[in-house]
């Protein structure tokens, strides 16, 4: 029977979360996003080719063919790049960041930071809108006016705060040209005030200098050549192309103008425009001080014109932003899937304007990224959650459509079955017996939960909707009409056999249930909708969203919400009073008081907490200590808005609003509680062909399986945090029907007297 429960919080934990008795150390790396057809800039130079796009800057060394991604980890001063500009005379790339910081990146590898604009105290915006060059000077147009950097001195030598955005600032001979709105203005004398500038009568936003008397003017819908008629500001303008170019660059013989599907060329004076030369979603470049080779970037990567060798950044290669992470233990690779509608972490318009909302599946095996999106799903919209089958060696996983009730079983890279869940937004997890649970939360259905039995989970054939068993758990349903796409989550706490689900909506809270009589019995469920803070204040679900659920090896369920973090003992979830543990803090260095997007528990029972704006926290296994707090400012995170995090061994993968980062931890002393190891599945039917996964181990752990007589059937060594038993003896044969015992320890000499687990085989 459904009934209301109240959460009463325990007293604040005695140990301060700011304590750092143990720390997590390691190295970071970025995994770049490469979508060649969306590249923002390609710059060919004498020694290398620079590629900027999708927020990442890469450099191809022509002499060695080495392609590297330039990041804060490799020497840049900041993270989020707004645009790049190249000075061919100085062999210098100017990197302008969205926070107004500037790096001068020289071809010889030197990087000089110019932080004057970033550090300036200005009441308004300091966004950098354009950069042009004149001798030793770099003109920087900003939202407040402009600044001039002396390149040899690497400092600002002129600074004009007009409290007005300028779209460009450039020196043409003795004239200073600026852009405001969709018009250009110039001055020969004073530049103290905006009123010192006179209109040129040219509609454009950006300027590319040609020489001391001419320049290209880039408008919203055209490219023009502008020439001054005399030494004053009188000028004439002629439209070259009735379209706005992506870039205008010098070449050995003149200029090249990119429009992505075609390009045109001019002579050195900007005259004698060629006809359109077609390219397929590419940008082209040819260094003016080079050998005349034309370089291109397109969907396949960077390459020389006419050659088939491509240089491609090793990373995510889709316009769909990254989001969900899972790990295939048998294949030894991470799965990263695409972003879906999610009103908690941000609307699609703010995080996903890179491309269509379609299902994208990429893998990373520690060396190479691969696009493994099944062909049948390549154009399927509204990506949802992914779940990999941990005991399968056939590459099995399930992936859902977030805006429908459809989910897919993928095996060996192809869709084996298309199945129907209860309703919208199906999410997955498995129980200790290996049954796959599919939970939905949409209103107007009583079939919120379905189960695919273990013997059907990895079957390649003969699986259909009729194999899905319906479990009635009314508390999982949403109450609001419509489909607002909050972050639904679902987790199985396997130690005590407790299920927990949330729709992510206000007024819903968490639904807990268990199956005391197995899959053929009824679910015992409870919907918990409010709790009381230590101060006595009542917090209910009209005030917060539940955003993430995670179970650890001690039987605790960790709950991330839009207003903080707490955890509870799953054994107490059905008591009249459910005690929740948390820590109330007033400072800003605790995830217990922050908006949480994701909670992940690693193989050492540490908690990785991804926040909505404050980076990534790592908590000790008991949650009492902050072992690390990573931000974009102090680590290799590209952003502080964390979507998902997943740890395997000493590697942690993190997806963020600006892409993917990986943290490689230095190995620490073992802290595994071998009494808390788990196995899945624990009931093996005659047609079982997969592996039993023994989880919660340290790499190199010893595992022994015996029969009832104590005779050893198999000995294993853990690969990472798990060991995998093929349910056969040393001869490769399936043992007789019966119960088999599993012992786990750091080494054979420490093997316990009593088994930690047991598995039943039906032959």
SULBELWO-V946322 format. One record per backbone hydrogen bond with DSSP energy under -1.0 kcal/mol. CO is the residue of the C=O (numbers start at 1). NH is the residue of the N-H. If there is no record, write none. Layout:
co: {CO	CO}
nh: {NH	NH}
This chain:
co: {6	7	8	16	17	25	27	29	32	35	36	41	43	47	48	49	50	51	52	52	53	56	57	58	59	60	61	66	68	71	80	83	85	87	91	92	93	94	95	96	96	97	101	102	103	104	105	106	110	112	115	116	127	130	132	134	136	137	138	139	140	141	141	142	144	144	144	145	146	147	148	148	149	150	150	155	158	160	168	170	172	175	176	177	178	179	180	183	184	185	186	187	193	194	198	202	206	208	213	214	214	215	216	217	218	218	222	223	223	224	225	226	227	234	236	238	241	241	247	249	254	255	256	257	258	259	260	261	262	263	264	265	266	267	271	277	279	283	285	287	294	295	296	297	298	301	302	303	304	311	313	316	321	324	326	328	328	333	334	335	336	337	342	347	347	348	352	356	357	360	361	362	363	364	368	370	374	377	380	382	385	387	389	391	394	396	397	398	399	400	401	405	406	407	408	409	409	410	411	414	417	419	427	429	431	435	436	437	438	439	441	446	448	449	450	451	452	453	464	465	469	473	474	485	486	489	491	493	498	499	500	501	502	505	510	511	512	513	514	515	518	524	526	528	529	530	531	532	533	537	539	540	541	545	548	550	552	555	556	557	558	559	560	560	561	561	564	566	567	568	569	570	572	578	580	581	590	591	595	598	600	602	606	607	608	609	610	610	611	615	616	617	618	618	619	620	625	627	628	630	631	640	641	644	646	648	650	651	652	653	654	655	655	656	659	660	661	662	663	664	673	678	680	682	684	685	692	693	694	695	698	701	702	703	704	705	705	706	707	711	714	716	718	721	722	723	725	729	733	738	740	741	742	742	743	745	747	748	757	759	760	761}
nh: {578	532	580	19	626	666	664	662	316	38	39	52	50	62	45	60	43	58	40	41	56	53	70	51	68	49	65	61	59	76	98	96	94	92	107	87	105	85	103	82	83	100	97	114	95	112	93	109	106	104	119	120	143	141	139	137	151	134	149	132	147	129	130	166	162	163	164	142	160	140	157	158	138	154	155	150	148	146	179	177	175	172	187	170	185	167	183	180	200	178	198	176	196	197	186	184	218	216	228	210	211	226	208	224	205	206	219	240	241	217	238	215	236	229	227	225	223	243	258	256	251	266	249	264	246	261	282	279	259	277	257	274	255	270	267	263	281	297	295	290	305	285	303	283	301	298	311	296	307	302	315	34	339	337	335	332	333	328	364	326	362	323	346	350	351	352	355	358	382	338	372	336	370	334	365	363	377	380	359	402	400	398	392	691	412	389	410	387	408	384	404	421	401	419	399	416	417	397	414	411	409	407	439	437	434	431	452	429	450	427	478	448	440	471	438	469	436	456	467	468	451	476	477	343	488	502	500	498	493	513	491	511	489	508	528	501	526	499	524	518	521	514	512	510	541	7	539	9	536	533	531	543	507	562	560	558	555	570	552	568	550	566	547	548	564	596	561	559	581	557	572	573	575	8	10	567	593	594	612	610	608	605	602	619	600	617	597	598	642	611	630	609	627	628	607	623	620	24	618	616	635	615	657	655	653	651	665	648	663	646	661	643	644	659	656	31	654	29	652	27	676	695	693	760	762	688	725	680	723	678	701	718	745	716	743	713	714	741	710	707	705	703	700	697	719	694	692	732	729	761	759	706	756	757	704	702	750	751	742	740	684	738}
